[in-house]
Amino acid sequence: MGAFHAYDIRGIYDVDFDRHTAYKVGYFLPELLSTDKVLVGRDCRVSSPEVHEYLLKGITDAGADVYDIGLSTTPMVYFGTANYGFKASVQITASHNPREYNGMKVSRENALPVGLDSGLGQIQEWIESGRPTPPAPVKGKVVEMDIHKDYLDFLMKFKGDYSCLNIAFDLSNGMAALYAREIFGDEPTYIFEDLDGTFPNHEANPLIPKNVEPLQELVREVGADVGVIYDGDADRVMFVDDEGRFISPDLMIAVLGHYFVEERGLKGIVLQDIRSSKAVGEYLAPMGCQMETWKVGRAFAAKKLRELDGVWGGELAGHYYFRDFFYSDSGLLASMLILRVVAAMKMRGVSLSMLINRIARYKNSGEINFRIEDKKGAMDAVRDYFTSLETPTATMDFDGYRVEFPDWWFNIRPSNTEPYLRFICEATSDSLLEEKVELTKRLLIEKFDAKV
């Protein structure tokens, strides 16, 4: 059962999980979430129809009804779950992973995520123990449900006037293509907008630099004010500025302050993940925002934003969460709001690159992956080494460690799915950043035989 992870079920299809796993997930889900109705959507991957077929068989054999919305973005499933009062939903997707992957994102009432420690672990245990799956005396039914217009109507409430902008979009051959032209019209320049689960142009993961290169070239070619790229299931979005530079997604948490605070007057709690730049909080604090830092991943962030009743939040991976959207994440909604800010700034004579230069005050290493077996020992060693040299100004220990010093900070955290430690570091100068990264590499390679 290598497909069960902290946030979802995901892996190489027919290797890490198969149709039989999909059937059993469907069968056990109604009991897990105490419901007789399950909302189901799917992405365009080649294996999604088979996963869909067996998931639906499992749900209906358990005696529950399926409300099938067909091809959908993942946030569309979140919307359907919360808006229509479903207690359970599944989006069949592997998000940004390569074409041979697939998976399932499970949500409960109010579109709250179901993670390994909040239900997926129980399903995994039932499957691994060989728990029987006898068909119910009365099978459930499958109801086709079209929520496209309702979700579009919801999104359009947040649409701004983008007429002053030259926008370039890369839809990654993924699910954002269901809505992009309906929202943004035909004026922008679009690439890779055909739904194609083989992802023929590039993997649908904007965090890999080479996947963003076609958009960067397009931005320069057409002189765009901004480039926008979505991942495969459209729950994440990332941006390229007018100079063709990729923007670190955490900085867009700060950009959103201009919409929520300046435009709407909403001051309150803003959530960031433990890897976020210090620049985000330093930019938003003068606006009257209170920053809260929490664990990486939707399974943690969506729940935490709801608990805090935060206004919005975001992650380094390009997820953005909104109180206005059931405390959930939506790549399309995030892009609509950020483009409102970009348009307003342009009218003031401020380009996106100028705005980002105002926010980004630190030098950042980006995430560095160390392949290592003794993850806990290595994390402790890095923390202990640096805290022995200077006194930290802040320490967090809820998702690996984040340790802050006057002129720099680092976060070191274990991957949930791979034998990696992920290290990120930020400093006030290039020389200080280079020094700290090299010290960390030397320590992990010499003491733990780490592979970078």
Number of C-alpha atoms within 10 A of each C-alpha: 15 13 22 21 17 19 22 22 26 24 24 18 19 14 12 17 21 19 17 15 20 24 22 24 26 26 27 21 27 23 14 16 18 11 16 19 23 26 27 28 26 27 28 23 24 15 22 22 16 13 25 25 13 21 27 27 23 27 30 26 24 25 20 25 21 24 21 21 20 20 20 26 30 27 23 22 26 31 23 25 25 21 16 12 13 21 21 27 32 27 28 32 28 27 28 22 18 19 21 16 23 28 28 28 25 27 27 24 19 20 27 24 25 26 22 18 12 14 18 23 16 15 21 20 13 15 18 10 9 8 12 9 14 9 15 13 9 11 16 20 17 18 12 13 15 14 18 16 9 14 17 15 12 13 17 15 9 13 16 16 12 18 11 12 19 18 23 26 24 27 26 33 26 30 29 28 23 19 17 17 14 11 15 18 10 10 13 18 16 19 17 19 18 15 19 19 22 18 19 12 13 18 22 30 23 26 18 11 9 13 18 26 17 14 27 25 13 20 26 18 10 12 15 22 24 27 31 24 26 28 26 35 29 30 26 29 26 26 28 26 23 21 18 23 17 20 17 20 23 25 23 24 28 23 22 24 27 21 19 17 17 13 12 10 12 16 18 18 18 27 29 27 21 24 29 24 27 19 17 22 23 16 20 22 15 9 17 14 20 15 17 17 18 19 19 20 17 23 21 18 27 26 17 19 26 18 10 13 15 23 22 27 30 30 26 24 20 26 24 32 31 23 16 11 19 19 26 28 28 27 24 23 26 25 22 21 18 21 26 22 23 27 23 21 16 16 12 9 10 13 20 24 18 14 15 17 10 11 20 19 18 18 18 21 17 14 15 16 19 20 20 21 15 14 22 13 12 22 20 13 17 19 19 11 13 17 15 9 8 10 12 15 11 11 16 14 13 13 16 22 21 21 21 20 16 12 13 20 24 26 25 27 24 21 14 11 13 10 15 21 25 20 24 20 26 28 24 15 14 13 10 14 21 17 11 19 17 10 13 18 17 14 16 20 16 9 11 17 15 21 12 13
